[in-house]
Amino acid sequence: MRMRLVVAFIFLFFVLLLSRIYYLSIKSNIYYEEMAKQNAIKTRFLPPTRGLIKDSKGKLLADNDLGFSIAIKPYLNIKKQNQGLLDEELFVLSQTFPDLNVTLLKRNYIKEDSYYNQDFIDIVDFIPYGEMIPHFSQLNLRENLQITPIVKRRYPYGKLASHIIGYIGKANLQDMNENEIAKLTNYTGKSGIERYYNEILQGQKGVREVKVDAHNKEIEEISFQKTSSNDISLTIDIQLQSFLSELFADNAGVAIIMEANTGAILAAGSFPEYDLNPFVTGISVQDWKELSNSPDHPFTNKMVNGLYPPGSIIKMGTALAFLNSRSINTATEFYCAGLIELGGRNFRCWNRSGHGDMNLKHAIAQSCDVYFYEGGLKVGIDQISSTLGKIGFGSKTGVDLPNEFVGTVPSKEWKMQRYKQPWYQGETLNTSIGQGNFLVTPIQVAKYTAQIAVGKNVNPHFLKEIEGELDENTRKEYQIQDKEEDELFNVFEKSQLPALREAMLAVTKQEGGTAYRFFKDLPLSVAGKTGTAQVVGFSQAEKRNIREKDLKYYSRSHTWLTSFAPYKKPQYVVSVLLEHGGRSISSGELTAAIYRKMLAMGYFNEN
């Protein structure tokens, strides 16, 4: 019995041994062959060149400068046999390019040099093509240096349209974790179109497979898949954009010029603007502080991130709410004595003497506040806030710029949710004339004006065309989608829009209209609405950055003028906000000058 057990054990042992030998020699052969193949084949992902950004006529708004990066072989600092080689290479570079900071380059190299790093270490991000070419052959012969062709983003127009175009900057760790292209290029879109369309502009990576020997030296190229890039064209006309920038001069604010029917934006600016180019490689601390501390907020894209009370430009929307209630029609009159008393408080009209009897047309043309106070009390805040929300206030327009704000349309529900307080009738009066807690963005105002002009939903946008090989899903994702007309205005509301447009025409073309003096001699039928937005106050941080002598200016109200033309067949919307009423020009003068320029450029085919 014992002998049988011993024999059985020996037999089992040999079976297991033979099984293991079979596995190692045959079954594992495929695995180790694959491992050997991976050791012999090196895969390198190639960074794509970022796509170009063009204006509507093909002029370059963002392109790429050709240059070279410089990297140094690893282990020159940590291996004794390489002692002195790092300093030698840095000395050669300093003699070739005297502007390089050798101390900083050495510090950055040492930080990355380790036994775990087998790749060349980047130390110089960009040397312009013209500076490198005279020295390229000589430097390329040095085995410890690696000279690689590279491109750097360039913005030919500097600060022009800066808030639209945006800029790219160094990718952070989160960018690299979320985006493999950013990991390859070390750059990503940070603001504006560069950020919104980053997925398209960054292009697609290339792949190169090569066979290497034991010393990591390339022997043979096995496969190569080239990179690809996508360009985009915008709707803006850089010539008109340039005029807009010159016209604003030292004034702060926003201007938007948009096709009324399509929402295509021809020119738009958030002023003051700033030069985009320094942000590509990194702006200096001093310049950053100067821009950040400016009370005119040049970094803020006021088109989509500026929140302002709409003031009287909202009165067409409020009037539509009145008409929707069916308790007020276009002929209904309210008497304006210059103020209305409510709860022991006087709510005044801007005309302290009063306007007398006012119907809808005259109330909009002369911007009578009392008419809207009386109408607001009669109709109530529920009807007003509902109509204003329906036509786009308190929600995003969908414009293709990042981080669009929604603003605030005050209502009973909004106040209770935010402040846990009941609604008061005095707040209805303030909301009716666009004051109080009512906040809008300039892009919302442009959209609102276009919708009144053409009677349908309008989608503001900057994208004209994507040029490149995109998959169908990505192309559809960024395609501007038109919405059906009936999604915005019902049949009754559409029937009331002509009365609102006629009232807006009276603002500019009827004596007594609040913008009559600016447009009376303009050979174009412009319909518009003026407004004033009160400045509530400053934060302590803002107050520290304002000189005492400038406090009076920064306390002045902002002024609006939103408009469309021609009156009978609307083609374009022009919406202007001048912060603090403007330093050197009024919103009326600025708007009239824009229309004159557009006439001279041939934008209008009829009056």
TORZADO-242156 format. One record per residue (C-alpha): x, z, y. Coordinates in steps of 0.1 Angstrom, whole numbers. Example, Ala and Ser with C-alpha at 12.3 -4.5 7.8 and 13.67 -1.06 7.14 Angstrom:
# TORZADO-242156
+-------+-------+-------+
!    c1 !    c3 !    c2 !
+-------+-------+-------+
!   123 !    78 !   -45 !
!   137 !    71 !   -11 !
+-------+-------+-------+
This chain:
# TORZADO-242156
+-------+-------+-------+
!    c1 !    c3 !    c2 !
+-------+-------+-------+
!     0 !     0 !     0 !
!    28 !     9 !    24 !
!    46 !   -23 !    15 !
!    16 !   -43 !    24 !
!    13 !   -26 !    58 !
!    49 !   -33 !    66 !
!    45 !   -69 !    56 !
!    14 !   -72 !    76 !
!    30 !   -57 !   107 !
!    61 !   -80 !   104 !
!    37 !  -110 !   100 !
!    17 !   -99 !   131 !
!    49 !   -94 !   151 !
!    61 !  -129 !   143 !
!    27 !  -145 !   151 !
!    28 !  -128 !   185 !
!    64 !  -138 !   191 !
!    57 !  -174 !   182 !
!    26 !  -174 !   204 !
!    46 !  -162 !   234 !
!    74 !  -188 !   227 !
!    47 !  -215 !   225 !
!    32 !  -203 !   258 !
!    65 !  -202 !   277 !
!    78 !  -235 !   263 !
!    47 !  -256 !   264 !
!    17 !  -241 !   282 !
!    37 !  -228 !   311 !
!    56 !  -260 !   315 !
!    29 !  -275 !   337 !
!    30 !  -245 !   360 !
!    67 !  -244 !   364 !
!    69 !  -281 !   369 !
!    44 !  -277 !   398 !
!    65 !  -248 !   412 !
!    97 !  -270 !   409 !
!    79 !  -298 !   426 !
!    69 !  -275 !   455 !
!   104 !  -263 !   458 !
!   116 !  -299 !   461 !
!    89 !  -313 !   484 !
!    85 !  -300 !   519 !
!    52 !  -305 !   538 !
!    52 !  -305 !   575 !
!    21 !  -306 !   597 !
!    26 !  -327 !   629 !
!    10 !  -316 !   662 !
!   -12 !  -342 !   678 !
!    -9 !  -354 !   714 !
!   -37 !  -340 !   735 !
!   -63 !  -366 !   746 !
!   -66 !  -379 !   782 !
!   -94 !  -370 !   806 !
!  -105 !  -398 !   829 !
!  -130 !  -402 !   857 !
!  -160 !  -426 !   855 !
!  -138 !  -455 !   867 !
!  -109 !  -448 !   843 !
!   -86 !  -429 !   867 !
!   -65 !  -403 !   849 !
!   -75 !  -367 !   857 !
!   -54 !  -351 !   829 !
!   -25 !  -368 !   811 !
!     7 !  -359 !   793 !
!    43 !  -360 !   805 !
!    69 !  -370 !   779 !
!    99 !  -347 !   775 !
!   119 !  -328 !   749 !
!   120 !  -293 !   735 !
!   152 !  -277 !   723 !
!   156 !  -254 !   693 !
!   187 !  -237 !   678 !
!   195 !  -233 !   641 !
!   187 !  -199 !   626 !
!   213 !  -172 !   614 !
!   237 !  -179 !   643 !
!   233 !  -143 !   654 !
!   229 !  -123 !   622 !
!   256 !  -139 !   599 !
!   292 !  -129 !   606 !
!   306 !  -163 !   597 !
!   285 !  -177 !   625 !
!   298 !  -153 !   651 !
!   302 !  -170 !   685 !
!   282 !  -201 !   676 !
!   251 !  -190 !   695 !
!   270 !  -184 !   727 !
!   287 !  -217 !   723 !
!   255 !  -236 !   720 !
!   239 !  -217 !   750 !
!   270 !  -224 !   771 !
!   267 !  -262 !   764 !
!   230 !  -261 !   774 !
!   238 !  -242 !   806 !
!   264 !  -267 !   815 !
!   240 !  -296 !   808 !
!   209 !  -280 !   825 !
!   221 !  -255 !   851 !
!   186 !  -243 !   859 !
!   182 !  -227 !   824 !
!   183 !  -189 !   822 !
!   208 !  -183 !   794 !
!   202 !  -146 !   793 !
!   165 !  -151 !   787 !
!   171 !  -179 !   761 !
!   195 !  -157 !   741 !
!   170 !  -128 !   742 !
!   142 !  -150 !   729 !
!   165 !  -164 !   702 !
!   176 !  -130 !   689 !
!   140 !  -118 !   688 !
!   130 !  -146 !   664 !
!   163 !  -148 !   643 !
!   160 !  -132 !   609 !
!   169 !  -138 !   572 !
!   132 !  -146 !   566 !
!   132 !  -175 !   591 !
!   145 !  -208 !   578 !
!   133 !  -230 !   607 !
!   150 !  -239 !   639 !
!   141 !  -214 !   667 !
!   125 !  -229 !   698 !
!   142 !  -217 !   730 !
!   134 !  -244 !   756 !
!    97 !  -256 !   757 !
!   102 !  -286 !   779 !
!   129 !  -307 !   795 !
!   116 !  -338 !   814 !
!   123 !  -372 !   799 !
!   145 !  -383 !   828 !
!   166 !  -352 !   827 !
!   172 !  -353 !   789 !
!   179 !  -390 !   783 !
!   214 !  -391 !   799 !
!   225 !  -362 !   776 !
!   203 !  -369 !   745 !
!   229 !  -387 !   724 !
!   256 !  -360 !   729 !
!   233 !  -331 !   723 !
!   216 !  -347 !   693 !
!   250 !  -349 !   675 !
!   253 !  -311 !   676 !
!   242 !  -298 !   641 !
!   231 !  -265 !   655 !
!   207 !  -280 !   680 !
!   174 !  -297 !   673 !
!   160 !  -320 !   701 !
!   124 !  -329 !   696 !
!   102 !  -352 !   716 !
!    72 !  -333 !   732 !
!    45 !  -338 !   758 !
!    34 !  -315 !   786 !
!    -1 !  -315 !   802 !
!    -2 !  -328 !   837 !
!   -29 !  -329 !   863 !
!   -22 !  -358 !   887 !
!   -46 !  -346 !   914 !
!   -34 !  -310 !   915 !
!   -62 !  -288 !   927 !
!   -88 !  -316 !   930 !
!  -118 !  -309 !   907 !
!   -99 !  -279 !   893 !
!  -130 !  -260 !   882 !
!  -144 !  -291 !   864 !
!  -112 !  -302 !   846 !
!   -99 !  -268 !   839 !
!   -64 !  -263 !   824 !
!   -46 !  -256 !   791 !
!   -23 !  -227 !   785 !
!    -3 !  -209 !   758 !
!   -24 !  -200 !   728 !
!   -27 !  -164 !   720 !
!   -28 !  -148 !   685 !
!   -66 !  -151 !   683 !
!   -65 !  -187 !   693 !
!   -40 !  -195 !   666 !
!   -60 !  -176 !   639 !
!   -91 !  -195 !   648 !
!   -76 !  -229 !   654 !
!   -49 !  -245 !   633 !
!   -42 !  -272 !   659 !
!   -35 !  -244 !   685 !
!   -11 !  -229 !   660 !
!     8 !  -263 !   658 !
!     8 !  -271 !   695 !
!     9 !  -235 !   709 !
!   -16 !  -246 !   735 !
!   -53 !  -246 !   739 !
!   -80 !  -252 !   765 !
!   -85 !  -222 !   788 !
!  -111 !  -233 !   813 !
!  -134 !  -261 !   824 !
!  -137 !  -294 !   804 !
!  -103 !  -286 !   788 !
!  -119 !  -256 !   771 !
!  -155 !  -269 !   765 !
!  -142 !  -301 !   748 !
!  -111 !  -285 !   733 !
!  -121 !  -294 !   698 !
!  -122 !  -331 !   708 !
!   -93 !  -332 !   731 !
!   -68 !  -315 !   708 !
!   -70 !  -343 !   683 !
!   -62 !  -342 !   646 !
!   -29 !  -331 !   630 !
!    -6 !  -354 !   610 !
!    11 !  -346 !   577 !
!    46 !  -356 !   565 !
!    59 !  -349 !   530 !
!    96 !  -351 !   523 !
!   119 !  -344 !   494 !
!   147 !  -319 !   501 !
!   177 !  -307 !   482 !
!   188 !  -272 !   475 !
!   203 !  -270 !   511 !
!   169 !  -279 !   526 !
!   183 !  -313 !   536 !
!   158 !  -342 !   537 !
!   165 !  -368 !   510 !
!   134 !  -390 !   510 !
!   100 !  -394 !   528 !
!    72 !  -393 !   503 !
!    41 !  -397 !   525 !
!    32 !  -398 !   561 !
!    -2 !  -394 !   578 !
!    -1 !  -400 !   615 !
!   -18 !  -378 !   641 !
!   -48 !  -390 !   661 !
!   -62 !  -381 !   695 !
!   -94 !  -385 !   714 !
!   -98 !  -393 !   751 !
!  -129 !  -385 !   771 !
!  -144 !  -400 !   803 !
!  -163 !  -380 !   828 !
!  -192 !  -389 !   850 !
!  -173 !  -379 !   882 !
!  -160 !  -403 !   907 !
!  -126 !  -389 !   919 !
!  -129 !  -408 !   952 !
!  -161 !  -391 !   960 !
!  -147 !  -359 !   947 !
!  -117 !  -362 !   970 !
!  -140 !  -367 !  1000 !
!  -160 !  -336 !   990 !
!  -128 !  -315 !   989 !
!  -116 !  -328 !  1023 !
!  -150 !  -322 !  1038 !
!  -151 !  -286 !  1027 !
!  -116 !  -280 !  1042 !
!  -113 !  -242 !  1047 !
!  -149 !  -234 !  1038 !
!  -159 !  -215 !  1007 !
!  -189 !  -224 !   985 !
!  -202 !  -251 !   962 !
!  -214 !  -287 !   964 !
!  -230 !  -307 !   936 !
!  -238 !  -344 !   937 !
!  -259 !  -355 !   907 !
!  -279 !  -384 !   895 !
!  -315 !  -373 !   897 !
!  -328 !  -390 !   866 !
!  -299 !  -386 !   842 !
!  -282 !  -354 !   853 !
!  -248 !  -371 !   854 !
!  -227 !  -353 !   880 !
!  -208 !  -376 !   903 !
!  -188 !  -350 !   921 !
!  -189 !  -312 !   923 !
!  -167 !  -285 !   936 !
!  -163 !  -248 !   937 !
!  -143 !  -240 !   968 !
!  -116 !  -230 !   974 !
!   -98 !  -248 !   946 !
!   -64 !  -241 !   930 !
!   -36 !  -262 !   916 !
!   -39 !  -265 !   878 !
!    -3 !  -275 !   870 !
!    14 !  -241 !   872 !
!   -10 !  -227 !   845 !
!     3 !  -250 !   818 !
!    37 !  -233 !   816 !
!    27 !  -200 !   832 !
!    20 !  -190 !   868 !
!    42 !  -166 !   887 !
!    30 !  -130 !   892 !
!    31 !  -134 !   929 !
!     9 !  -166 !   929 !
!   -14 !  -149 !   904 !
!   -19 !  -119 !   927 !
!   -24 !  -141 !   957 !
!   -52 !  -161 !   940 !
!   -68 !  -130 !   923 !
!   -70 !  -110 !   955 !
!   -85 !  -137 !   977 !
!  -119 !  -126 !   990 !
!  -130 !  -163 !   986 !
!  -126 !  -160 !   948 !
!  -108 !  -193 !   940 !
!  -106 !  -185 !   903 !
!  -144 !  -182 !   900 !
!  -162 !  -213 !   890 !
!  -191 !  -207 !   914 !
!  -210 !  -237 !   900 !
!  -219 !  -218 !   869 !
!  -205 !  -183 !   874 !
!  -215 !  -177 !   911 !
!  -247 !  -157 !   914 !
!  -265 !  -159 !   947 !
!  -300 !  -151 !   960 !
!  -317 !  -185 !   964 !
!  -334 !  -177 !   996 !
!  -359 !  -202 !  1009 !
!  -348 !  -231 !   987 !
!  -370 !  -214 !   960 !
!  -401 !  -220 !   980 !
!  -411 !  -252 !   962 !
!  -410 !  -233 !   929 !
!  -430 !  -204 !   944 !
!  -455 !  -230 !   958 !
!  -459 !  -245 !   924 !
!  -467 !  -210 !   911 !
!  -494 !  -207 !   938 !
!  -509 !  -240 !   928 !
!  -508 !  -232 !   891 !
!  -529 !  -201 !   898 !
!  -557 !  -224 !   911 !
!  -565 !  -197 !   937 !
!  -543 !  -216 !   963 !
!  -543 !  -254 !   970 !
!  -523 !  -276 !   993 !
!  -548 !  -271 !  1021 !
!  -550 !  -233 !  1019 !
!  -538 !  -217 !  1051 !
!  -523 !  -183 !  1060 !
!  -518 !  -171 !  1095 !
!  -482 !  -161 !  1104 !
!  -479 !  -136 !  1133 !
!  -442 !  -131 !  1126 !
!  -446 !  -103 !  1100 !
!  -468 !   -87 !  1074 !
!  -473 !   -49 !  1070 !
!  -473 !   -35 !  1035 !
!  -470 !     2 !  1024 !
!  -459 !    13 !  1059 !
!  -431 !   -13 !  1060 !
!  -429 !   -45 !  1080 !
!  -419 !   -77 !  1061 !
!  -408 !  -101 !  1088 !
!  -407 !  -139 !  1090 !
!  -374 !  -154 !  1102 !
!  -394 !  -166 !  1132 !
!  -402 !  -133 !  1149 !
!  -428 !  -150 !  1172 !
!  -447 !  -163 !  1142 !
!  -457 !  -198 !  1131 !
!  -495 !  -196 !  1135 !
!  -517 !  -212 !  1108 !
!  -496 !  -226 !  1080 !
!  -506 !  -248 !  1050 !
!  -482 !  -255 !  1021 !
!  -465 !  -286 !  1037 !
!  -459 !  -269 !  1071 !
!  -448 !  -236 !  1054 !
!  -421 !  -254 !  1034 !
!  -411 !  -277 !  1063 !
!  -407 !  -248 !  1088 !
!  -398 !  -222 !  1060 !
!  -425 !  -198 !  1070 !
!  -419 !  -165 !  1051 !
!  -453 !  -150 !  1059 !
!  -471 !  -179 !  1041 !
!  -452 !  -170 !  1010 !
!  -457 !  -132 !  1014 !
!  -495 !  -137 !  1016 !
!  -495 !  -162 !   987 !
!  -474 !  -139 !   966 !
!  -498 !  -110 !   971 !
!  -527 !  -132 !   962 !
!  -512 !  -147 !   931 !
!  -490 !  -118 !   918 !
!  -455 !  -116 !   903 !
!  -466 !  -125 !   868 !
!  -476 !  -160 !   878 !
!  -445 !  -164 !   900 !
!  -419 !  -153 !   875 !
!  -436 !  -172 !   847 !
!  -435 !  -205 !   867 !
!  -399 !  -200 !   879 !
!  -388 !  -192 !   844 !
!  -405 !  -223 !   831 !
!  -386 !  -246 !   855 !
!  -352 !  -233 !   845 !
!  -344 !  -201 !   864 !
!  -331 !  -172 !   844 !
!  -317 !  -195 !   816 !
!  -288 !  -218 !   811 !
!  -290 !  -254 !   822 !
!  -268 !  -264 !   793 !
!  -241 !  -280 !   815 !
!  -209 !  -288 !   797 !
!  -188 !  -260 !   812 !
!  -179 !  -227 !   794 !
!  -195 !  -193 !   801 !
!  -225 !  -204 !   821 !
!  -244 !  -175 !   837 !
!  -282 !  -173 !   835 !
!  -290 !  -154 !   867 !
!  -321 !  -132 !   871 !
!  -358 !  -139 !   877 !
!  -373 !  -105 !   886 !
!  -405 !   -95 !   868 !
!  -423 !   -64 !   858 !
!  -408 !   -66 !   823 !
!  -373 !   -72 !   836 !
!  -374 !   -42 !   859 !
!  -388 !   -19 !   833 !
!  -362 !   -30 !   808 !
!  -333 !   -26 !   832 !
!  -343 !     3 !   854 !
!  -371 !    20 !   836 !
!  -392 !    18 !   868 !
!  -426 !     3 !   877 !
!  -430 !   -29 !   899 !
!  -439 !   -26 !   935 !
!  -458 !   -52 !   956 !
!  -429 !   -52 !   982 !
!  -407 !   -67 !   954 !
!  -433 !   -95 !   949 !
!  -428 !  -104 !   986 !
!  -390 !  -104 !   983 !
!  -391 !  -125 !   951 !
!  -415 !  -150 !   967 !
!  -389 !  -160 !   993 !
!  -359 !  -158 !   970 !
!  -345 !  -124 !   980 !
!  -342 !   -90 !   964 !
!  -329 !   -91 !   928 !
!  -335 !  -128 !   924 !
!  -301 !  -145 !   915 !
!  -294 !  -181 !   907 !
!  -264 !  -204 !   901 !
!  -258 !  -235 !   921 !
!  -261 !  -257 !   890 !
!  -296 !  -242 !   884 !
!  -305 !  -252 !   919 !
!  -293 !  -288 !   914 !
!  -313 !  -291 !   882 !
!  -344 !  -276 !   898 !
!  -342 !  -300 !   927 !
!  -338 !  -330 !   904 !
!  -368 !  -319 !   883 !
!  -390 !  -317 !   914 !
!  -377 !  -351 !   925 !
!  -383 !  -370 !   892 !
!  -409 !  -349 !   875 !
!  -391 !  -344 !   842 !
!  -365 !  -322 !   825 !
!  -330 !  -331 !   836 !
!  -297 !  -321 !   818 !
!  -267 !  -317 !   841 !
!  -235 !  -329 !   825 !
!  -200 !  -342 !   831 !
!  -194 !  -361 !   798 !
!  -197 !  -399 !   800 !
!  -180 !  -410 !   768 !
!  -158 !  -399 !   739 !
!  -131 !  -424 !   730 !
!  -116 !  -419 !   695 !
!  -123 !  -416 !   658 !
!  -147 !  -387 !   655 !
!  -168 !  -378 !   626 !
!  -205 !  -383 !   632 !
!  -215 !  -346 !   632 !
!  -189 !  -338 !   659 !
!  -200 !  -367 !   680 !
!  -236 !  -357 !   677 !
!  -228 !  -320 !   686 !
!  -214 !  -330 !   720 !
!  -238 !  -359 !   727 !
!  -261 !  -353 !   757 !
!  -297 !  -351 !   745 !
!  -325 !  -362 !   767 !
!  -357 !  -341 !   765 !
!  -392 !  -354 !   768 !
!  -409 !  -352 !   802 !
!  -439 !  -333 !   789 !
!  -416 !  -304 !   778 !
!  -413 !  -293 !   814 !
!  -443 !  -301 !   836 !
!  -479 !  -303 !   824 !
!  -504 !  -329 !   837 !
!  -517 !  -306 !   865 !
!  -482 !  -297 !   877 !
!  -471 !  -333 !   878 !
!  -501 !  -340 !   900 !
!  -489 !  -314 !   925 !
!  -452 !  -325 !   927 !
!  -459 !  -353 !   953 !
!  -471 !  -326 !   977 !
!  -439 !  -306 !   972 !
!  -418 !  -337 !   978 !
!  -437 !  -346 !  1009 !
!  -431 !  -311 !  1023 !
!  -394 !  -315 !  1015 !
!  -393 !  -348 !  1034 !
!  -409 !  -330 !  1064 !
!  -379 !  -305 !  1064 !
!  -355 !  -334 !  1073 !
!  -377 !  -360 !  1090 !
!  -404 !  -342 !  1108 !
!  -397 !  -325 !  1142 !
!  -398 !  -288 !  1136 !
!  -384 !  -291 !  1101 !
!  -355 !  -267 !  1095 !
!  -330 !  -295 !  1088 !
!  -345 !  -322 !  1112 !
!  -315 !  -322 !  1136 !
!  -291 !  -331 !  1108 !
!  -310 !  -360 !  1093 !
!  -331 !  -375 !  1121 !
!  -306 !  -403 !  1127 !
!  -295 !  -408 !  1091 !
!  -306 !  -443 !  1078 !
!  -318 !  -428 !  1046 !
!  -350 !  -409 !  1036 !
!  -337 !  -376 !  1025 !
!  -360 !  -348 !  1012 !
!  -345 !  -313 !  1013 !
!  -349 !  -276 !  1017 !
!  -328 !  -251 !  1036 !
!  -323 !  -215 !  1027 !
!  -304 !  -183 !  1035 !
!  -290 !  -159 !  1009 !
!  -282 !  -124 !  1021 !
!  -249 !  -108 !  1013 !
!  -257 !   -74 !   998 !
!  -223 !   -57 !  1001 !
!  -188 !   -55 !   988 !
!  -172 !   -36 !   960 !
!  -144 !   -12 !   969 !
!  -119 !   -36 !   953 !
!  -132 !   -65 !   974 !
!  -132 !   -44 !  1006 !
!   -95 !   -36 !  1001 !
!   -86 !   -73 !  1001 !
!  -105 !   -81 !  1033 !
!   -88 !   -77 !  1066 !
!  -108 !   -56 !  1091 !
!  -110 !   -85 !  1115 !
!  -126 !  -107 !  1088 !
!  -153 !   -81 !  1077 !
!  -178 !   -96 !  1101 !
!  -174 !  -131 !  1087 !
!  -177 !  -119 !  1050 !
!  -208 !   -99 !  1059 !
!  -226 !  -131 !  1071 !
!  -253 !  -146 !  1049 !
!  -247 !  -177 !  1027 !
!  -266 !  -209 !  1036 !
!  -282 !  -234 !  1012 !
!  -294 !  -270 !  1016 !
!  -306 !  -287 !   985 !
!  -319 !  -323 !   987 !
!  -326 !  -356 !   970 !
!  -327 !  -392 !   982 !
!  -342 !  -417 !   986 !
!  -376 !  -401 !   990 !
!  -397 !  -427 !   973 !
!  -374 !  -436 !   944 !
!  -350 !  -406 !   940 !
!  -315 !  -416 !   928 !
!  -293 !  -386 !   937 !
!  -294 !  -349 !   943 !
!  -271 !  -331 !   967 !
!  -270 !  -293 !   966 !
!  -248 !  -274 !   989 !
!  -241 !  -237 !   993 !
!  -218 !  -225 !  1021 !
!  -206 !  -189 !  1017 !
!  -211 !  -168 !  1048 !
!  -225 !  -198 !  1067 !
!  -192 !  -217 !  1067 !
!  -161 !  -214 !  1088 !
!  -159 !  -248 !  1103 !
!  -191 !  -267 !  1093 !
!  -227 !  -260 !  1085 !
!  -245 !  -268 !  1053 !
!  -267 !  -294 !  1071 !
!  -237 !  -311 !  1086 !
!  -219 !  -311 !  1053 !
!  -249 !  -325 !  1034 !
!  -255 !  -353 !  1060 !
!  -218 !  -363 !  1058 !
!  -221 !  -366 !  1020 !
!  -250 !  -389 !  1023 !
!  -232 !  -411 !  1049 !
!  -202 !  -413 !  1026 !
!  -224 !  -423 !   997 !
!  -241 !  -450 !  1018 !
!  -206 !  -463 !  1028 !
!  -195 !  -464 !   991 !
!  -226 !  -484 !   981 !
!  -243 !  -457 !   960 !
!  -278 !  -463 !   974 !
!  -294 !  -497 !   967 !
!  -325 !  -490 !   987 !
!  -340 !  -465 !  1012 !
+-------+-------+-------+
